[in-house]
Amino acid sequence: MATVAFHTLGCKVNHYETEAIWQLFKSNGYERVEYDHSSDVYVINTCTVTNTGDKKSRQVIRRAIRKNPDAVICVTGCYAQTSPAEIMAIPGVDVVVGTQDRTKMIDYIEQYKNERTPINGVTNIMKNRVYEELDVPAFTDRTRASLKIQEGCNNFCTFCIIPWARGLMRSRDPKEVLHQAQQLVDAGYKEIVLTGIHTGGYGEDMKDYNLAMLLTDLEKEVKGLKRIRISSIEASQLTDEVIDVIDRSNMVVRHLHIPLQSGSNTVLKRMRRKYTMEFFAERLEKLKKALPGLAVTSDVIVGFPGETEEEFMETFNFINDQKFSELHVFPYSKRTGTPAARMDDQVEEETKNERVHRLIELSNQLAKEYASHFENEILEVIPEEKFKEDASGKLYVGYTDNYLKVIFPANEEMVGKLVKVKISEAGYPYNKGEFVRVMEPVPSLIN
């Protein structure tokens, strides 16, 4: 039996797509082996969001070629889409497929085995207007299932290469989304994470359908689903209609990831982000009224070209005032091919790092503050795995609906189920909890 090994770089969407590509191989009779083992085929799913992403992708490709020079080396993903020629130039690469036509990968591999000439299967992504169906009925990770609902982005922020790697916005057919969601719940998942390249933009390319309607339909139609999490949503996509649906919903969790990138209007303008701080603050206020206790996590880029100390402090103060519950802080890094990489007044590395540290300290403090509101409360947690640092093996780790990481006594049977846990000691990066009970299955939901 032929074997295949995978290595995934980059974001959650890439991890989702690797699982989907594995399904294709599986149905063609392949067996999956670990990446550091010898395999007949290696699939490297690449990332290109930063120059470092490209570099790491090249290192991983070379490692596979060294591991088994006779194997078929297949490279896919974002870096493959934007720079196929660079990848084809690496001796030992046999098949290159971008971020579309993944279903042709197995045919290309067979063709390569017969003809022994490298194949470049990358086509112009900007012409694509149709969502490519890639099904994932179950995941290697058994607690949270991702469900990809859209592809591409129309925003063209000045720091970002992604529209060139993923193409323009296209949404998945709602019937497919609902079908796949039901499949995942039937496979035992209680929580579904809606994901995509620009997830909140779902439906922007459709005539009579949008994200609010999708959320409503998921809740209404999918039997046995307990939690819906939106992986990321832009402030501009948090329409009154979406907020209203979240307000009424029993499934959409009290956690939203809303990318901020900067808290200064002048920097936002240079980034070509389509909102102001005033607008962002107004959306947050409305959201927090609808969902008391809401956790808002965010991404921030520090040291964007031209960022002054004043502009940085605007960001710092905005984050402090708005009480985000946790931040992902990135120092700005030049991405070749983007307008920001060509901008004058790039910020010194030293200044960037110093600002990053200040913001991470603030984030840690805000995360502790947010968690402290829930001390002694009983929350619902889905245990995910054993807590690695616990010698006794009795402690497990999982997330509450509002994305607090909790460590508490549990057992294997409880993994992937909803359990009630009392937060006995709030903290960050994790909280300590006491097990209360397993939530009983609701008799009406059992067919």
C-alpha positions in Angstrom: 0.0 0.0 0.0 1.3 3.4 -1.0 2.1 5.8 1.9 1.7 9.6 2.2 3.1 12.0 4.7 2.0 15.6 5.4 3.6 18.7 6.7 1.5 21.8 7.2 2.8 25.3 7.7 0.8 28.4 8.6 -2.8 29.0 9.6 -5.9 27.0 10.6 -7.2 27.1 7.1 -4.1 25.2 5.9 -4.5 22.6 8.6 -8.1 22.2 7.6 -7.1 21.8 4.0 -4.4 19.2 4.8 -7.1 17.1 6.4 -9.2 17.5 3.3 -6.3 16.5 1.0 -5.7 13.5 3.3 -9.3 12.4 2.7 -8.6 12.4 -1.1 -5.5 10.2 -0.6 -7.4 7.9 1.8 -10.1 7.3 -0.7 -7.4 6.4 -3.2 -6.1 3.7 -0.9 -3.1 5.5 0.7 -1.9 5.0 4.2 -0.8 8.0 6.2 2.6 8.0 8.0 4.4 10.6 10.1 6.4 13.2 8.2 9.7 12.2 9.7 9.2 8.6 8.4 10.1 7.3 5.0 7.1 7.7 2.7 6.2 7.2 -1.0 4.6 10.7 -1.3 5.3 13.9 0.7 2.8 16.7 0.6 4.0 20.0 2.0 1.2 22.6 2.5 3.1 25.9 2.5 2.5 29.4 4.0 3.5 32.7 2.4 2.1 35.3 4.9 5.6 36.5 5.7 9.0 36.2 4.1 9.9 33.8 6.9 6.9 31.6 5.9 8.5 31.2 2.5 11.9 30.4 4.0 10.4 27.8 6.4 8.5 26.2 3.5 11.7 25.8 1.5 13.5 24.2 4.5 10.6 21.7 5.0 10.6 20.8 1.2 14.4 20.2 1.2 14.1 18.1 4.4 11.6 15.7 2.6 13.8 15.5 -0.5 16.8 14.5 1.7 14.7 12.0 3.7 13.6 10.0 0.7 15.1 11.1 -2.7 12.9 8.5 -4.5 9.6 9.8 -3.1 7.2 12.0 -5.0 7.4 15.5 -3.5 4.2 17.5 -3.9 4.1 21.1 -2.8 0.8 23.0 -2.3 -0.7 26.0 -0.4 -0.1 29.7 -0.5 3.7 29.9 -1.3 3.1 27.4 -4.1 0.4 29.7 -5.4 2.4 32.9 -5.4 5.8 31.6 -6.4 5.5 28.3 -8.3 8.7 29.0 -10.3 10.7 29.4 -7.1 9.5 26.0 -5.9 9.9 24.3 -9.2 13.5 25.5 -9.2 14.3 23.3 -6.1 15.8 20.1 -7.4 13.7 17.2 -6.3 10.3 18.9 -6.3 7.9 16.9 -8.6 4.4 18.4 -8.4 3.3 21.9 -7.5 -0.4 22.7 -6.9 -1.5 26.1 -5.6 -4.6 26.9 -3.4 -7.1 25.5 -5.9 -7.4 22.3 -8.0 -6.3 20.2 -5.0 -8.6 17.5 -6.3 -6.3 17.0 -9.2 -3.3 16.3 -7.0 -3.5 12.5 -7.1 -3.8 12.5 -10.9 -0.7 14.7 -11.1 1.2 12.3 -8.9 0.2 9.3 -11.1 1.1 11.3 -14.2 4.5 12.2 -12.6 5.1 8.5 -11.8 4.6 7.6 -15.5 6.3 10.5 -17.2 8.9 11.5 -14.6 8.7 15.2 -15.6 7.9 17.8 -12.9 4.4 19.2 -13.1 3.4 22.8 -12.4 -0.4 22.7 -11.8 -0.7 26.3 -10.6 -3.3 28.5 -12.4 -4.3 32.1 -12.0 -6.2 32.4 -8.8 -7.6 35.8 -9.5 -9.9 34.4 -12.2 -11.5 32.0 -9.8 -15.0 32.9 -8.6 -16.2 29.5 -7.4 -15.6 27.9 -3.9 -13.7 24.6 -4.2 -15.5 21.9 -2.3 -13.1 19.9 -0.1 -14.9 17.7 2.5 -13.6 16.9 5.9 -15.9 14.4 7.6 -13.7 14.0 10.7 -10.4 15.4 12.1 -7.4 13.8 13.7 -8.1 16.1 16.6 -11.3 14.9 18.2 -12.6 17.9 20.2 -13.1 20.9 18.0 -14.0 20.6 14.3 -13.2 23.4 11.8 -15.7 24.0 9.1 -14.4 26.1 6.2 -17.1 28.4 4.9 -15.4 30.8 2.5 -12.2 31.4 0.6 -10.2 34.5 -0.5 -10.3 38.2 0.5 -11.1 41.4 -1.3 -9.5 43.8 1.1 -5.9 44.3 -0.2 -4.4 45.7 3.1 -1.0 47.2 2.4 0.9 44.7 4.5 -0.8 41.6 3.2 -0.1 39.2 0.3 -3.1 36.9 1.0 -5.5 38.0 -1.8 -2.7 37.1 -4.3 -2.3 33.7 -2.6 -6.0 32.9 -2.1 -7.8 35.0 -4.7 -11.0 37.0 -4.2 -13.8 36.3 -1.8 -16.0 33.3 -2.6 -18.5 31.7 -0.3 -19.4 28.0 0.2 -22.9 26.9 -0.7 -25.0 27.1 2.5 -26.4 23.6 1.8 -22.9 22.2 1.7 -22.0 24.0 5.0 -25.1 22.6 6.8 -24.5 19.1 5.4 -20.9 19.1 6.5 -21.9 20.5 9.9 -24.3 17.7 10.5 -21.7 15.2 9.4 -19.3 16.6 12.0 -21.9 16.5 14.8 -22.7 12.9 13.8 -19.0 12.1 14.1 -19.2 13.2 17.7 -18.1 16.9 17.7 -20.0 19.2 20.0 -18.3 22.4 18.8 -17.8 23.7 15.3 -15.4 26.5 14.5 -16.4 28.4 11.3 -13.2 29.2 9.5 -12.0 30.8 6.3 -9.5 33.3 4.9 -11.9 36.2 5.6 -14.6 34.2 7.5 -16.9 37.1 8.4 -17.2 38.1 4.8 -19.3 35.0 4.2 -22.1 35.7 1.8 -20.8 39.1 0.5 -20.6 37.5 -3.0 -24.2 36.1 -2.7 -27.4 37.7 -3.6 -29.9 36.8 -0.9 -27.8 35.1 1.8 -25.3 36.2 4.5 -23.5 35.2 7.6 -26.4 36.1 9.9 -28.6 33.7 8.0 -26.0 31.0 8.0 -25.7 31.2 11.8 -29.5 31.1 12.2 -29.7 28.0 9.8 -26.9 26.2 11.6 -28.7 26.6 14.9 -32.1 25.6 13.5 -31.1 22.7 11.2 -28.1 20.9 12.7 -29.3 18.3 15.2 -27.1 17.8 18.3 -24.8 20.8 17.8 -23.9 22.6 21.0 -21.4 25.4 20.2 -20.6 27.6 17.2 -17.4 29.6 17.3 -16.5 32.1 14.6 -12.7 31.9 14.0 -12.3 35.5 13.1 -14.5 38.4 12.0 -13.8 42.0 11.0 -15.4 44.9 12.9 -17.1 46.0 9.6 -18.7 42.6 9.3 -20.3 42.8 12.7 -23.5 44.2 11.3 -26.5 44.9 13.6 -28.1 41.8 12.0 -25.1 39.6 13.0 -25.0 41.1 16.5 -28.8 40.5 16.8 -28.4 36.8 15.8 -25.5 36.3 18.2 -27.6 38.0 21.0 -30.5 35.6 20.4 -28.4 32.5 19.8 -28.0 29.7 22.3 -25.0 28.3 20.4 -22.7 31.1 19.3 -20.2 31.3 22.1 -19.2 34.4 24.1 -15.9 34.8 22.3 -15.1 36.7 19.1 -11.7 37.2 17.5 -11.8 40.7 15.9 -8.6 41.8 14.2 -7.6 45.3 15.2 -4.1 45.6 13.7 -3.7 49.1 15.1 -5.5 51.5 17.4 -4.4 54.6 15.6 -6.5 56.1 12.7 -3.5 57.4 10.9 -1.8 54.0 11.0 -5.1 52.3 9.9 -5.2 54.6 6.9 -1.7 53.6 5.9 -2.6 49.9 6.3 -5.7 50.6 4.1 -7.9 49.1 6.8 -11.5 50.0 6.2 -12.6 51.3 9.6 -11.7 54.0 12.2 -11.2 53.5 16.0 -14.4 55.3 16.7 -16.3 52.7 14.5 -14.5 49.8 16.1 -15.3 51.1 19.6 -19.0 51.6 18.7 -19.3 48.0 17.4 -17.6 46.6 20.6 -20.0 48.6 22.8 -23.0 47.2 20.9 -21.6 43.7 21.1 -20.9 43.8 24.8 -24.5 45.0 25.5 -25.8 42.0 23.6 -23.3 39.6 25.2 -22.3 40.5 28.7 -19.1 38.8 29.6 -18.0 38.5 26.0 -14.3 37.7 25.4 -12.8 39.7 22.6 -9.4 38.6 21.4 -7.5 40.4 18.6 -4.4 40.7 16.4 -2.1 43.7 16.5 0.8 44.7 14.3 3.4 46.7 16.1 5.9 49.0 14.3 4.1 49.3 11.0 6.1 51.7 8.7 6.0 55.2 10.0 4.5 54.3 13.4 5.5 57.0 15.9 5.5 56.7 19.7 2.3 58.7 19.8 0.6 56.4 17.3 1.8 53.4 19.3 0.4 54.9 22.5 -3.0 55.5 20.8 -3.1 51.7 20.1 -1.9 50.9 23.7 -4.5 53.1 25.3 -7.3 52.0 23.0 -6.6 48.3 23.9 -6.5 49.2 27.6 -9.7 51.1 27.4 -11.6 48.5 25.4 -10.4 45.7 27.7 -9.6 43.0 25.1 -9.3 39.6 26.8 -6.1 38.6 25.0 -3.9 39.8 22.1 -1.8 38.2 19.4 1.0 40.7 19.0 3.2 40.7 15.9 6.1 43.0 15.1 5.6 44.3 11.6 7.7 42.2 9.1 8.2 43.2 5.5 6.4 41.0 3.0 8.0 41.3 -0.4 5.5 42.3 -3.1 3.2 44.4 -0.7 3.0 48.2 -0.7 4.0 48.4 3.0 7.4 46.7 2.2 8.2 49.6 -0.1 7.2 52.3 2.3 9.8 54.7 3.6 10.4 55.2 7.4 10.5 51.5 8.3 10.7 51.3 12.2 13.9 50.1 13.8 13.9 46.5 15.0 14.9 47.6 18.5 11.9 50.0 18.8 9.6 47.3 17.4 10.7 44.7 20.0 10.4 47.1 22.8 6.8 48.1 21.8 5.9 44.4 21.3 7.0 43.7 24.9 5.0 46.6 26.3 1.9 45.4 24.5 2.4 41.7 25.5 2.6 42.8 29.1 -0.6 44.8 28.7 -2.2 41.7 27.1 -1.2 39.4 30.0 -2.6 41.9 32.5 -5.9 42.3 30.6 -6.2 38.5 30.2 -5.8 38.0 34.0 -8.3 40.8 34.6 -10.9 39.2 32.3 -10.4 35.8 33.8 -10.9 37.2 37.3 -14.5 38.1 36.6 -15.3 34.4 36.4 -13.7 33.1 39.6 -16.1 30.9 41.5 -18.5 30.8 38.5 -19.6 27.5 36.9 -18.9 27.3 33.2 -19.2 24.8 30.4 -15.9 23.2 29.2 -15.0 20.7 26.6 -12.0 18.7 27.9 -9.4 18.4 25.0 -6.4 16.5 26.3 -4.3 15.6 29.4 -2.5 18.6 31.0 1.1 17.9 30.0 2.7 19.4 33.1 0.7 17.2 35.5 2.6 14.2 36.8 -0.5 12.4 38.2 -2.2 12.2 34.8 -5.5 13.2 36.4 -5.7 16.8 35.1 -7.1 17.7 31.8 -7.2 20.9 29.9 -10.1 22.5 27.9 -11.7 25.7 26.9 -14.9 27.4 28.2 -17.3 29.0 25.7 -15.6 32.3 26.4 -12.2 30.9 25.6 -10.7 30.6 29.1 -8.2 27.8 29.3 -9.1 25.6 32.3 -7.1 22.8 34.0 -9.3 20.5 36.1 -9.6 16.8 37.2 -11.3 14.7 34.5 -10.9 11.4 32.6 -10.6 10.0 29.1 -14.4 9.4 28.8 -15.0 13.1 29.2 -12.8 14.2 26.3 -14.9 16.0 23.6 -18.0 16.1 25.9 -19.6 19.2 27.5 -18.9 19.3 31.3 -19.7 21.8 34.0 -16.6 23.2 35.8 -16.3 25.7 38.6 -13.4 28.1 38.2 -11.7 27.8 41.6 -8.7 30.0 40.8 -8.6 32.5 37.9 -5.3 33.2 36.2 -3.4 33.4 32.9 -2.4 31.5 30.7 -4.8 29.1 32.5 -7.4 28.9 35.2 -7.8 26.1 37.8 -11.1 24.4 38.0 -13.2 21.9 39.9 -15.2 19.3 38.1 -18.9 19.7 38.8 -20.8 17.3 36.4 -21.1 16.0 32.9 -23.9 17.7 31.0 -26.6 15.1 30.4 -27.7 14.4 26.8 -31.0 16.1 26.2 -33.6 13.2 25.6 -35.4 15.2 22.9 -32.3 15.3 20.8 -31.8 11.5 20.8 -33.5 10.1 17.7 
